[in-house]
Amino acid sequence: MVEYEYAKALFDLALEEKKIELFTDYLNAILDVTNREKDFLKLISSPSLELEEKIKIIKKVFASFDLTFVEFLKLIVKNQRFNSIAIIKEEYDKLQISYNRILKIEVISAEKLTANRLNQIEEKLALKYKNQKLIIENIVDPKILYGLQIMCNGESLDMSLKNRLYKLKESL
């Protein structure tokens, strides 16, 4: 995926210059701008606008940003990838999470779990995922009826009543 390559290059620069968090903030700011001002993304991605004009707009709009980051923006504009900035940011976030040894875990339950129950789950998961900081998010989904689904690193542990009923139905 091309977006990953751009994110990796930006992350490597951020790491080298010790600006990982700063570049994250910049990416968030750009997404805020593109989400609020839909025409901005269309303008920068438009084939009818000359490259020099696009670069001038980037320099003006993001004049307060770090020079290295602005150069990155100019590069993705030149390579007609500015419209992929949201995907580039997602890939950058994944690299940052991996670098910081942070593991995001979704715990899906039929109703909101208590802090005590989430702590119990975190303690058990900490045994499996040693040397990583766990960030656990409780997502409420009444469709699972009862029990839990735990999603982590593309793996799923489904201990929900809905899943048990489905397996029972399949075995009949």
Number of C-alpha atoms within 10 A of each C-alpha: 8 11 19 17 13 22 21 18 14 21 23 16 17 18 15 10 10 12 16 18 12 14 22 17 12 17 20 14 13 18 16 11 15 17 13 10 11 10 12 14 18 13 14 22 19 14 10 8 11 10 18 11 11 18 19 12 16 17 17 10 12 17 11 9 14 13 12 14 19 18 15 15 20 22 15 17 18 15 10 15 18 19 17 15 20 17 17 23 23 15 20 26 17 17 17 18 14 12 11 11 13 15 17 16 19 18 23 23 22 18 16 15 16 10 9 9 11 15 13 12 14 18 13 10 14 14 9 10 13 9 10 14 14 17 11 19 14 17 17 15 15 12 11 20 14 16 16 25 21 20 17 14 9 6 9 12 11 17 16 20 17 16 17 14 11 11 11 10 9 8 7 5
